[in-house]
Amino acid sequence: MIHGQEDPTRRRPLSAPRDRAGGRRVHARGAGPGRSRILHLQRLAGPGRRERDPGADHRVPRRGRHAQAGAHGPRVGEDVRSGARLGDVRRARGRARGDELSDLRRHRDRLERHPGGVLRGGRGERAPYRGVPSRRHAGRLRRHPGGEDLGPARSRSARSVARSPALHGPDPGRGEAAVVTGSTSGLGREVARRLARRGFHVVVHGRRGERGHSLVEEIEERSPGAARFHRADFASLSQVRELVDRIRADLDRLDVLVNNAGIYPHGRELSEDGHELGFQVNYLAHFLLTRELLPLLRAGAPARIVNVSSGAQHAIDFDDPMLDRGYSDSRSYAQSKLAQVLFTFDLARELEDEEIRVNALHPATYMDTPMVRELGVKPRNTVEDGAVAVMRLITDPEVESGGYFDGTSPARAAAQAYDDEALRRLRRLSHELTGV
């Protein structure tokens, strides 16, 4: 502070607003200058009301808080309604908001958490809710009796094209079996682990033998004989058929099929069968696998089929499904993922009178998987987040058939998925390309 002058850095005390007509300060009855305004701000009750002079012009300037100072306008940086300094208003609101957040954090500590530490939020979320939950969200969280976090209590599918007969979640006590494609790494590996922990015999699939055998060893350390690995490259439909033969030799029934294997193409390539690589690996191979395994799934009914799709979806050009024109890596990936959703809806209709439920989902956004890391994208979610969503479609008895989900929440896929003609054209094309 300079001697004889006011310190420019010293915060000015908050004063009551001036009456614009008479220039006098207006105070609440029985309160000192400025006290009424401060109490209003601390309670976050808004800027409050001032006594009105019948002879004064109370119109708010057109340019609001940025109006220049004058006979009828507030100063720059002053709240139009109250005359209080905006900095003081924001500080008071911040203090009250901090008190509110403290209350919610204390409430959050009492909520149940997913074993991986992820707090599940309310319906409609696109990624696991990591902040402070609202009281409404807190009241709607629940958990599956088997320990899987089911997210929000309301879990009906957005589009129930088939209402199957009463179908309960899998019963590990009856020696159930599951096939998880692409389970040597990433999301599929975590789903296979969780199924094994629930008592399933798990058929592990992938292209790399060392990864597959390491997962089988990991599972069998806890449950001997609970897993088996089969190698197959989905770029070859003949290898898909060989995989089917090996599964049939191993199992006399199948309770769960998770179609998870997938690639993000890097440049246009053709499969061994002459099809665009992304379309075949991500969709066509799974179409063939599912059709060929239906007899085992019927033997294992009630059964579940889960198609791991994506939020990235692009309409299929049935005049050029192999993208001879206008190819891009992202279009290839998104087209194949939408094809999975169309297949889901079509198959659910076909099986509506049987105890097989079929659903598709976008499990989570940018999970920490090899595919995401190869793309140079910073992960936003973990494979554990995605596995929670997949396991819910396997185990929750309330989930109906023929739905598409974003994580654990019902969602709407791209418009083409609801076009009956598109479903028929994809079915016809798929049968032609696979010969089933």
N, C-alpha and C positions, 0 to 999 in steps of 0.2 A: 504494500500500500504506500502510495506517495503521500508524503506529509501534506495534510490540508486538503487532500482529494479523496474521493470515494474509490475503494478498490474495485477496478472494473471486473475482476474475476469473481467477486462476491455475489452469491445468488440473491436476487431481489426477493423480498418477502411478498407473498401472494396477497393482493389487495382485493377488496370487494369491487365489483364493477361500478363504473360511474354511470349515473343517469345522464343520457346524452343531452337531454333538454336543459337541465339545470346545472349540470356539472358537479352535483353533490354525490357523495358515496352513499350507497344504499346498504343497510345492515339488517340482518334478521333481528327481530325484537329480542332484547336482552342479551345480544352478543356484541362483542367488540368488533372493530373494523376487520373485515376479511375472514372472520371465524366461520361464518355460515358457509362461505364458499369452500373453505378447506375441508369442513366436515362432509360437504356434499361429495367432494372429489375422493376422499378416503373411503367413503361408502360405495363408490362407483355408481352413484345414482344419476350419473350424467351431469351436465353442467348446471342443472338447477334452473330456477326461475328468478327473475328479478321483479321488484315492484315496478309497476307500470305507471308512468306519468300520463294522465289523460291527454295532456297537450303535446306529448312528444311523438315524433315519427318513429315507429318501431319497425319499419320495413327493413328486411335484410338486404344489403347491397347485392346486385346481380352477380358480382365477381366473388362473393363469399369471402373466405378468409384472406384472399389475395387482394381484396380491394384496398386502394390506397387510403391512408388516414385522411379523415375529413370530418365534417360536422356530423355525418350520419354513418360512418364506416369505422370498423375496428382497425387497429394498427396491424401491420404485417406481423405474423407470428402470434396473433391473438385469436382465441376461440370466438367465432362469429356470434354464437348463442350466448356465451357467458361473459366474454371479455377477459377470461382467465388466460394466462400464458399457456400456449400449447405444450411446452416442455413440462410444465407442472401437471397438466392434465394427463399426459402420457405416463409420467412417473407414478402418479397416483394409481392409474389403471394398472400399470405393471405390477405395483405392490399387491393390489387386490388379486390380480390374476395369479401371481406367485402363490398367494395363500390358497387359492382354489386348486392349483396344480399339486400343492403339497397334500391336500386332502385326497386328491385322486391317486397320488402315488401311494399313500398309505392304504387306500382301497385296493390298488393293484397288487400290493404285496400279499393280499389274502386270496388272490385268484389262483386257480390251478394253472400250471404251466405244462407245456409239452416237455417231454424228457430232455430234448435238446435245448431247452431254454427259450423257445420261441413262444411268445404270447399270441394266441390266436384272437383276432378281432372279430368285428361283426360281418354280416353278409355283404357281398358286393365288393369286398376288398380285392385288389389285384396283387398284393404282396402281403406277407405276414405283417400284422400290425405291431410295430416296435415302440410305439410311443405310449402315452398315458391313455388307457381306455376310458370311454365314457361310461357312465353308470348304466346306460341302456345296453351297451355292448357287454359290460361285465355280467349283467343278469342273464344274457343269452348264451354264454359259453357253457359247454358241457363236454363230457368225455365218454368215450365208449367203454363199456365195462371191461373190455380186454386191455385197456390202457392206451388205445390210440385216440389222439385228440381229434374230435369230429368237427371242430369249429362251431358255427352257429347252430342253434337248435333246429331251425327250419331248414330242411335239407331236401325238399322235393325238387325233382328235375324241372328245368324250365320248359321242356317239351317232352311230355310223356306220350310217345307214340305207341307204347305198348304197356298195358297194365298186367304184369305177369301174375300168376297165382301166388298165394302167400309164400314168400321166399325169405328165409332167415339167413343170417350171416353164416359163413363157414363154421363147421364144427370140427376142430382139430382132433377130437376124440375118435373120429371115424376114418382116420388115415387118409386125409385129403392130399391131392397132388396139384401142383401149380407149374405152369410153364411161363418163364419170363424171358422174352427175347431181348437181346442187347443187354445182358445182365452181368457182363464182365467188368463194367466200369460205370461210373456216374449214377444216375437215378435208378437204373435197372439193378445195379449191384445192391443198393440200399434196400430196394423193395424185396429182393431175394432174401436178404438177411432177415428182414422183418417177417416174411412168410415162414422162414425156417424156425424163427423163435416162437411162432404161433403153432408149430407142430406140423407144418406142411412138408411133404416131400417135394423138393424144388428141382426142376429141370433148368439148369443154367445154360444159357446159349450165348455164343459170341463167335467172333472170327479168330481170336487170339487164344491159343491153347493154354499158354502159361498163366494168363489172367483167370481163365475159367477154372483151371485146376486149383489155383491158389484160393479162390472163393469156396470151392467144394471142400478143400482142406479146412478152411476157417469154419465153415458150417458144421463139418463132421467132428470137429473138436468138442462141440457141445452135444451134437445129436448124430451119432454114427449111423451111416446109411441114409441120411436125410437129404442128400443132394447128389446130383449127377450132372456132368458137363457133356454137352454135345456141340461140336463145332459145325458151323455152316455159314457160308457167305451168301447173303441175300442178293448179291449181284448176279447170282445164278439160280434160276428157278429149279433146275435139277437138284441143286443142293438143298433147296427147301423141301423138295419131295423126299430126299434121303433123310432129312431131319424128321419128317413126319413118320417115316418107316421106323426110325430108331425110337421115337416116342411111343409109337404103337407097341413096339416090342417090350418097352419098359413098363407101360401102364395099361391097365384095363379100364381106367376111368380118369377123367380130368375135371377138376373142380374150378380151377381159375386159369385163365389165359390172359397174360398181360402183353400186349403188342407194343413194345417199347423201342425196339431197335430203330436207329435212324442215322442219317448223315446230313451234313450241310455240304452240297456239292461245291467244287472249285473248278468251274469251267464245265462246259457241256461234254458229257461222256455218255457212251452207250454201255448197257449191261451186256453180259454174255448172250442174252436173248435178243439183243438189238433194240431194247427199250431205253428211253432216257433214264439215266442212272438214279437220280433222285426219286422219280416217280416209282421205279421198281422197288428200290430198297425200302423206302418209307411207306409205300402203300401196297403195291401189287404183290410183293412177297407175303405180306401179312394177310392180304385177301386170300391167297392160295392156302397159306398155313391154316387160317381159321376155317375155311370151307372143308379142308381135309380132316380137321380135328373135331368137327361137329359131332360125329358119332361118339367119341370119347366124352365130350362135354354133355351130351344127352345121358350117357351112362352115369355121369357124376352129378346130375341135377339134384338139387338146385345148384346152378353154376353161374359164374360171372366171367364176362369178357370186358376188358378195359383197354381201350385204344388211346395211347398217349399221343395226343395231337399237339397243337400249338395255337397261341393267339395270333400268330402270323398266318394269314389265310388269303389265298388268291383264287378267284373264280377259274374253273377249268374251261379251257377252250377245246370243246369236243371235236372241232375241225382240225386242231393241231395239238393234241394232248402231249406229244413228245417234244413240243417246243422247237420245231425245226425253224420257226421264225420267231423273232422277238425273245430269244432266250436271255435269261439272267439267272444268276445263282439264287437270288432271293425269290424270284418267281417260281423257280423249280421247287424250292423248299416249301413255299407257301401253298402252291398248288397241290403238292402231295399231302400236306397236312389237312387241307380242306377235304381232299378225297377220303381221308380216314373218317372224317365226321359224316360225310354223306353215306359211307359204308355202314357206319354205326347206326344211323337212323333207318336205313333200308333193312339191315339185318334184324334190328329190334322189331320192326313190323313183321318180318317173316317168322320170328320166333315168339310172337306175342302170346300164343297159346301154350308155350312150353316154359319150363322152369329154368330159363337161361336169360339172364339180364345183360344187356349190352349198353355200355356208356363210353363216352369220350371226354377228354379233358385237356386243358392247358394246365399242367401241374404247378408251374411257378415261373416267374420271369427271370431269365438269365441266371439259371442255377450254376453253381460252381462245378462245371463238368468239362471234360476234355474238349468237347465241341465248342463251348463258349470261349474257353481259353484260346483255342486255335483261331477264333475270329478276332481276338484282341479286345473283347468286350469285358468290361469290369463286372464281375458277378454281383447280382443284387440279392439273390437268395441262395440257400443251400440245398443240396440234394435231400436233406432231411425234410425241408419244407415241402418239396414235391412228393416225397414218399408218403407224408401224412395224407395228402390229397388222394393219391392212388389207393392207399390202404382203406380209406373211407369208402370208396366205390366197391371195394372187395368185401368189406365187413359190415357195413351199415345196412340193417334190414329195411330201413325206411327209403332207401334210394330206389327209385323206379327205373324201368328200362327206357332206353331211347333218349337219354339226356346228354347235354354238353355242359361242362363245368369249367369255371375259371378258378383253379385251386379247389376249395371246398364249397364254392358258391355256384348256384345255377347261373348260367350265362346264355347269351345268344351268339351263335356262330354267324359266319358270313351269310348273306342273303341266299346264295345259291344252295345252301344246305337244306333249305325249306322249299325247294323247287322240285315237285314230284317228277317232272320230265327230266331234270338233271339226275335224279336218283336212278331212273330207269336207264338213261344213257350210260351212266357210269357202270351200272350192273352189267349191261350188255357188253360194254367194252372190256370189262375185267374178265368176264367169262371167255371172250374171244382171245384175249392175250394169254390167259393161263390154261385154257383147255379144260376147265372144270365145269 
